[in-house]
């Protein structure tokens, strides 16, 4: 200890410490009153340094609890990781079995429609008037009918759309030819009702009746 420190302690060591702050005050927040007292009381200054040193050690004392918490977290997560790994392996095995089963499965049998006799064949011209002049009577025992669409000008392809009476598209298709053609054929099956068949910009309107 230096002479200056010894002189400071001798000059500031109180004989009566009844006016000194409590240990809780020394360990608590610093204010102007506490700073003024510590400058005049070497005993409280020494106790203040000790209290601050203990406060700095408190986080270190809590570290073992953090380590224990981390260890518990690892113990809880480890079974989940193992379960997730096994689940992925099981999913991979199931996928492999399904792929093998699909590969060995027999090819589906494609059934062709039975021939129909007496199916109607109707020539259609583009018309903006109603559908009464283009009535298709589908006889009993048949469901198909063939339309011969006379195009307004020769072309090599056309996109086809079949619309019902409310304008809902019920079928789409496309047609192409190696050279320009002025007509094309379409075989359809449709319930009774009014229809519009579009071939590009041309529209063909007709009415279907069954059992005629």
N, C-alpha and C positions, 0 to 999 in steps of 0.2 A: 504494500500500500504506500502511495506517495505521501509526502508531507501535506500537499494540498488537499488530498482526500481525507487525511486524518484531521486536519484543521476544520474541513467542512463537516465531518461527522461530529466533532466535539462542539462545534458552534450550533449545529442544528438538531442534536439529539435532545428530545424533550424529556423533562423530568416527570411531567404528568401527561399521560396519553389519553386522558378522558375525552379530550376534544378531537382526537384522531378519528378518521373515518373507519367504518367497519371493513371487514375482509370482503364482504359482498360489494361494497362501494369501490374498493380498490380493484376488484376483478371486473367491474362493470364498465359502462361507457365513460370516456374521459370528458370532463367539462372544465370550465375556467376555474371554478372553485377548487377542484381536485388538483389541477396543475399548480395553483398558488400554494396549496398546502404541501405538496410534494417538494416544492422548492425550499420550503422552510423546515421540513421534517425529514431527516435522513432515514429514520426508522421506517416511516411509511414508504419512502422511496424504495428502500430495500424490499419491503413486503410487496410493493407494486411490481417490481421486477420479477419476483418469484411467482406471483399470481399470473403475470403475463406469460412466463415460461411454461407454466402448467397448462394454460389455455392453448398454447401452440402445440403441446403434446397430445391434446385430446383427439385431433383427427387421426394421428398415428395409432392411437389406441383403438379407433374404430376400424382400422384396416383389416384386422382378422375377421371381423363380422362381414366385411365385403367379400373376403375370400371364401368364407363359408357360404354366403349367398350365391356366389358364382359357382361353387362346387355343387350346390343343390340344383341350380339351374341346369348344369351339365348332366346331372343324374336324371333329371326329369326329361331332358331333351333327347338323351341317348336312345331310350326305347322307341321314341317317336321316329327317330332317324332310321333305326333298324326296321321298324314296321313299314315305313315309307319305301325303303329299298326292297323289302319282300313283296310289297304290293305292286311295285313297278315290275318286278320279275314275273309275278303271276299274270299281270296284264299282258306282258310280252308273250308269255306262253299261250295265253288264250288267243291272242291275235295270230300267232303262228298256227294254232290248231284250226282256227276259222279259215285262214288262208289255204291251209292244206285241204280242209273239207271242201272249200269252194273249187279248188283245183281238181279234186277227184269227183265232184258232183257230176252226174250225167247232164249232157246238154239238153235244154228244153226242146220239146217236140213242137215244131211249128205246124199249126193246123191251118190249112187253107180253107177259105170259104167254099161252101158247096155251090155247084153251078145252079143258076137260076134261069128258068125258062119263061119267056114272054115278058122280059123287062122292057119297059117303054124307052123309046129313043125319040127325043124331041129336038127340033131345030129352034134355036133362039136367035132373035135379032135384037140389037140394042134398041131400047124404047124408053121414052120418058113418061109414057102414059101408065095406066094402072096395070094390074097383073091378070086381069080377066082373060086376055087373049092368049096368055101363056099358062095354061092349066095342064098339070101333069097328073094323070090318073094312074096310081100304082095299084095293080091288081092284087088280090089276095094270094098269099103264098110267095110273094116277092117283096123285096125291100129296096132293091137297087133300081136306079134309072140313069140313063145316059143323056147328057146334054151336048148338042153340037152348037158351039158358040161361033157365030159369024162375026169376025172382027171388023171394025170400021176400016182398017187398013192393014196390009200384010206386015207381019213382024216375026222376029225370031225368038222372042221370049216375052213372058208376062207373069206378073205376080197375081195370084188368085186369092180372093177372100169371099167367104159365104156369110152373109148377114141375115139374121132373122128379122121378124117384123118390127122389132124395137131397135134395130140397128146394132145388135150385139153380134160380134164375130164368133161364129161357131166352127169355122175351119179355115185354115190357110194352106196354101201350096204354091208351087211355081211350075211353070211350063217353059220349055225351050225346044227349038227345032233347028236343024242344021241349015235351013234356008228359010227365007220369009214365007209365012203361011197366012192365009186369010181366014182360017177357021181352026178350031181345036175341039177335042172331045174331053168331057169330064164325066166320070161315073160317080154318083153320089148316093147316099142313103140319108134321108131326113124325115122327121115327123111331119105330119100335116101342118100346113101353115103357109104364110107368104114369105118369100125370100128374095134377096138380091145377090147375084153373083157378079163380083167385080173382076175384070181381067184388065189390069192396068188402069187406063182411064175410062174404059167401056164398062157399062153396067147393064146386066141382064136380069130382068124381074120375072118371077114366075110364082105359081101357086101349086102346092103339092096336096093331093087328095089320095087317101088310101082306101082300098076296097072298092074302087070304081070299076 
